[in-house]
């Protein structure tokens, strides 16, 4: 990999393949508290996310946004040639590597989720999504989520799955799916388009603090591309602006050229009004 260059912009941006815009957060904020058991509830990561694969390029990826700080480091997980996984709403980071290991051993996505939750007393508080390189998807939604975590839901399509909790409404997931399906370009382009669409539709009804994207490529060890905003007043907009500067210095793949990152949705900087409580029929 070529030598990385660094620039300062509310943190540090690393080129060429791993990037982050980071504001320091207090120690212990990210992940589960020290001393908690492997099956503890963990903190609530109110989140909307997408997992997806591109069998033609051999890429798999995930993108996520939340009011929770540094969410891009604790919710999405990818493994080259295997697939992508998200653990959210009472997230449990150790499940990331474990889920992808099981998936790589040949377990079907639904069996992976079943094994993770088998002895978990908090299973009805977890939201999980996993996809393999053939596009097989499995989801688990938090059917016992408290009122503050509503609306929650998931929607899957060809080679992708969108999911979230503590959302402004059903439109968030629907708009993410629409944007992913209608966007042309790389897998990362489509993941970003979905994240922006979800944010413009209201996203996390509490506000916007952190966002991230990860992509792995078959034949390339580890995470091939990574970008995250750990703490910001407008995390998705900042993530998109940095993404465009990094990935599309000359042109973009969105209709009309470069994504309109300067103001993709006029009301983005105004926290969305909390929607009436909605709750779908539990799905797994």
C-alpha positions as CSV (number, residue, x, y, z in Angstrom):
1,X,0.0,0.0,0.0
2,X,1.4,3.5,-0.9
3,X,2.6,5.7,2.0
4,X,-0.4,7.4,3.6
5,X,-0.6,11.2,3.6
6,X,-2.2,13.1,6.4
7,X,-4.2,16.3,6.6
8,X,-5.9,17.9,9.5
9,X,-9.6,18.6,9.3
10,X,-11.4,18.3,12.6
11,X,-9.2,15.4,13.2
12,X,-7.1,13.3,10.8
13,X,-7.7,12.0,7.3
14,X,-5.6,9.1,6.2
15,X,-4.9,8.2,2.6
16,X,-5.2,6.2,0.5
17,X,-7.4,3.4,1.8
18,X,-8.2,4.0,5.5
19,X,-9.6,7.3,6.6
20,X,-11.2,8.9,9.6
21,X,-12.4,12.2,10.8
22,X,-12.1,11.9,14.5
23,X,-12.9,14.0,17.6
24,X,-11.6,12.5,20.8
25,X,-14.2,11.0,23.0
26,X,-13.9,10.1,26.7
27,X,-12.3,6.7,27.4
28,X,-14.8,4.0,27.9
29,X,-17.5,5.6,25.7
30,X,-17.0,3.1,22.9
31,X,-17.9,-0.6,23.3
32,X,-19.1,-2.4,26.4
33,X,-18.1,-1.4,29.9
34,X,-15.1,-3.2,31.4
35,X,-16.1,-6.2,33.4
36,X,-19.4,-6.9,31.7
37,X,-20.1,-10.4,30.8
38,X,-20.1,-11.6,27.2
39,X,-23.9,-11.7,27.2
40,X,-24.5,-8.4,28.9
41,X,-26.9,-5.9,27.4
42,X,-24.3,-3.4,26.5
43,X,-25.0,0.3,25.7
44,X,-27.9,1.2,23.4
45,X,-26.6,2.1,19.9
46,X,-29.6,3.6,18.3
47,X,-28.6,3.2,14.7
48,X,-29.5,3.0,11.0
49,X,-27.3,0.9,8.9
50,X,-26.9,-1.0,5.6
51,X,-24.9,-4.2,4.8
52,X,-24.3,-5.1,1.2
53,X,-22.1,-7.1,-1.2
54,X,-21.1,-6.9,-4.9
55,X,-20.4,-10.4,-6.2
56,X,-19.0,-9.0,-9.4
57,X,-16.2,-7.0,-7.7
58,X,-15.9,-9.3,-4.7
59,X,-16.6,-6.4,-2.3
60,X,-18.6,-6.4,0.8
61,X,-19.4,-3.4,3.0
62,X,-21.4,-1.7,5.6
63,X,-22.4,1.9,6.5
64,X,-23.9,3.2,9.7
65,X,-25.0,6.4,11.4
66,X,-26.2,7.2,14.9
67,X,-26.5,9.6,17.8
68,X,-24.0,7.2,19.5
69,X,-20.3,8.4,19.4
70,X,-17.8,6.6,17.2
71,X,-20.5,4.2,16.0
72,X,-18.5,3.4,12.9
73,X,-16.0,1.5,15.1
74,X,-18.4,-0.7,17.1
75,X,-21.4,-1.6,14.8
76,X,-20.2,-2.5,11.3
77,X,-17.8,-5.5,10.5
78,X,-16.6,-6.7,7.2
79,X,-14.4,-9.6,6.1
80,X,-13.0,-10.0,2.6
81,X,-14.5,-12.9,0.6
82,X,-17.0,-13.6,3.5
83,X,-19.5,-10.8,4.0
84,X,-20.7,-8.0,6.3
85,X,-22.4,-7.8,9.7
86,X,-23.9,-5.1,12.0
87,X,-24.6,-5.4,15.7
88,X,-26.8,-2.6,17.0
89,X,-29.3,-1.6,19.7
90,X,-27.5,-3.1,22.7
91,X,-24.6,-3.9,20.5
92,X,-22.0,-6.5,21.3
93,X,-18.7,-5.9,19.5
94,X,-17.3,-9.4,20.1
95,X,-20.0,-10.7,17.9
96,X,-18.6,-8.9,14.8
97,X,-15.5,-11.2,14.3
98,X,-17.4,-14.2,15.6
99,X,-20.3,-13.8,13.2
100,X,-17.9,-13.4,10.2
101,X,-15.9,-16.4,11.3
102,X,-19.0,-18.6,11.4
103,X,-20.1,-17.2,8.1
104,X,-16.7,-18.0,6.6
105,X,-17.0,-21.5,7.9
106,X,-20.0,-22.0,5.7
107,X,-22.9,-21.4,8.1
108,X,-26.0,-19.8,6.5
109,X,-26.7,-16.2,7.7
110,X,-29.8,-17.2,9.7
111,X,-27.8,-20.0,11.4
112,X,-25.1,-17.5,12.4
113,X,-27.6,-15.2,14.0
114,X,-29.3,-18.2,15.7
115,X,-26.0,-19.3,17.2
116,X,-25.2,-15.8,18.4
117,X,-28.5,-15.4,20.2
118,X,-29.0,-19.0,21.4
119,X,-28.0,-18.4,25.0
120,X,-28.4,-14.6,25.1
121,X,-30.9,-13.4,27.7
122,X,-31.1,-10.0,25.9
123,X,-31.8,-11.4,22.5
124,X,-35.1,-9.4,22.2
125,X,-33.1,-6.2,22.7
126,X,-30.6,-6.9,19.9
127,X,-30.7,-5.8,16.3
128,X,-28.5,-7.8,14.0
129,X,-28.0,-7.9,10.2
130,X,-25.7,-10.2,8.2
131,X,-25.1,-10.9,4.5
132,X,-22.8,-13.3,2.7
133,X,-21.1,-13.0,-0.6
134,X,-23.9,-14.7,-2.5
135,X,-26.4,-12.1,-1.2
136,X,-28.1,-14.2,1.4
137,X,-29.4,-12.0,4.3
138,X,-30.6,-12.6,7.8
139,X,-32.0,-10.0,10.3
140,X,-33.0,-10.0,13.9
141,X,-35.0,-7.1,15.2
142,X,-35.4,-5.8,18.8
143,X,-39.0,-6.9,19.5
144,X,-38.7,-5.9,23.2
145,X,-37.1,-2.5,22.5
146,X,-38.3,0.3,24.8
147,X,-40.5,3.1,23.6
148,X,-37.5,5.4,23.2
149,X,-36.0,3.0,20.6
150,X,-39.0,3.0,18.3
151,X,-39.5,3.1,15.3
152,X,-37.3,0.0,14.3
153,X,-37.4,-2.3,11.3
154,X,-35.5,-3.8,8.4
155,X,-35.8,-4.1,4.6
156,X,-33.7,-6.4,2.4
157,X,-33.3,-6.6,-1.4
158,X,-30.9,-8.0,-4.0
159,X,-27.5,-8.1,-2.3
160,X,-28.3,-5.7,0.5
161,X,-30.2,-5.2,3.8
162,X,-31.1,-1.9,5.5
163,X,-32.1,-1.8,9.2
164,X,-32.4,0.6,12.1
165,X,-33.9,1.5,15.4
166,X,-34.8,4.8,17.2
167,X,-35.8,6.1,13.8
168,X,-38.0,9.0,12.7
169,X,-40.3,6.6,11.0
170,X,-40.7,3.8,8.4
171,X,-39.5,6.2,5.6
172,X,-35.9,6.0,6.8
173,X,-35.4,2.4,5.9
174,X,-37.5,2.7,2.7
175,X,-35.5,5.6,1.4
176,X,-32.2,3.9,2.2
177,X,-33.3,0.9,0.1
178,X,-34.5,3.1,-2.7
179,X,-31.2,5.0,-2.8
180,X,-29.1,1.9,-2.8
181,X,-31.0,0.3,-5.7
182,X,-31.1,3.5,-7.8
183,X,-27.5,4.6,-7.4
184,X,-24.9,3.7,-9.9
185,X,-21.2,3.4,-9.1
186,X,-19.1,1.4,-6.7
187,X,-20.3,-0.5,-3.7
188,X,-19.0,2.3,-1.5
189,X,-20.9,4.9,-3.6
190,X,-24.1,3.0,-3.1
191,X,-23.6,2.6,0.6
192,X,-23.0,6.3,1.0
193,X,-26.1,7.1,-1.1
194,X,-28.2,4.9,1.2
195,X,-26.8,6.5,4.3
196,X,-27.5,10.0,3.1
197,X,-31.0,9.1,2.0
198,X,-31.7,7.6,5.4
199,X,-30.4,10.7,7.1
200,X,-32.4,13.0,4.9
201,X,-35.6,11.0,5.7
202,X,-35.0,11.7,9.4
203,X,-32.5,9.1,10.5
204,X,-32.1,8.7,14.3
205,X,-34.9,10.9,15.7
206,X,-32.5,12.1,18.5
207,X,-30.0,13.7,16.2
208,X,-26.8,13.0,14.3
209,X,-23.4,12.5,16.0
210,X,-21.4,9.8,14.3
211,X,-21.2,7.8,11.0
212,X,-18.9,5.4,9.3
213,X,-18.4,3.2,6.2
214,X,-16.3,0.0,5.7
215,X,-15.6,-2.0,2.6
216,X,-13.6,-5.2,2.2
217,X,-12.4,-6.6,-1.1
218,X,-11.7,-10.2,-2.0
219,X,-7.9,-10.8,-2.1
220,X,-7.1,-7.8,0.0
221,X,-6.5,-8.6,3.7
222,X,-8.4,-6.7,6.4
223,X,-10.6,-3.6,5.7
224,X,-9.8,-2.3,2.2
225,X,-11.6,1.1,2.7
226,X,-12.7,2.7,5.9
227,X,-13.9,6.2,6.8
228,X,-15.7,7.4,9.9
229,X,-16.7,10.6,11.7
230,X,-16.7,9.9,15.4
231,X,-18.3,13.0,16.8
232,X,-19.9,15.9,14.9
233,X,-22.9,18.1,14.9
234,X,-23.8,16.8,11.4
235,X,-22.0,13.5,11.0
236,X,-23.5,12.1,7.8
237,X,-23.0,15.4,5.9
238,X,-19.4,15.5,7.1
239,X,-18.8,11.9,6.2
240,X,-20.1,12.4,2.7
241,X,-18.1,15.6,2.2
242,X,-14.9,13.8,3.2
243,X,-15.8,10.8,1.1
244,X,-16.3,12.9,-2.0
245,X,-13.0,14.7,-1.4
246,X,-11.3,11.4,-0.9
247,X,-12.9,9.1,-3.5
248,X,-14.1,11.5,-6.2
249,X,-11.6,14.3,-6.6
250,X,-12.6,14.8,-10.3
251,X,-16.0,13.2,-10.8
252,X,-18.6,11.1,-9.0
253,X,-21.1,8.4,-9.9
254,X,-24.2,10.1,-8.8
255,X,-26.6,11.5,-11.4
256,X,-25.4,14.9,-12.4
257,X,-21.8,14.3,-11.3
258,X,-20.5,14.7,-7.8
259,X,-22.9,14.1,-4.9
260,X,-24.4,17.4,-3.7
261,X,-22.6,17.0,-0.4
262,X,-22.7,20.7,0.5
263,X,-26.5,20.5,1.2
264,X,-27.9,17.1,0.2
265,X,-31.1,17.8,2.2
266,X,-32.0,21.3,3.3
267,X,-33.3,20.3,6.7
268,X,-30.3,18.2,7.6
269,X,-28.9,20.5,10.2
270,X,-32.3,20.8,12.0
271,X,-32.9,17.8,14.2
272,X,-36.0,16.0,12.9
273,X,-39.2,16.2,14.9
274,X,-39.9,13.1,16.9
275,X,-42.5,11.1,15.0
276,X,-45.5,9.4,16.6
277,X,-44.6,6.0,18.0
278,X,-44.7,3.4,15.3
279,X,-43.9,-0.3,15.7
280,X,-44.0,-2.9,13.0
281,X,-44.8,-6.6,13.4
282,X,-41.7,-8.3,14.8
283,X,-39.6,-9.8,12.1
284,X,-36.5,-12.0,12.3
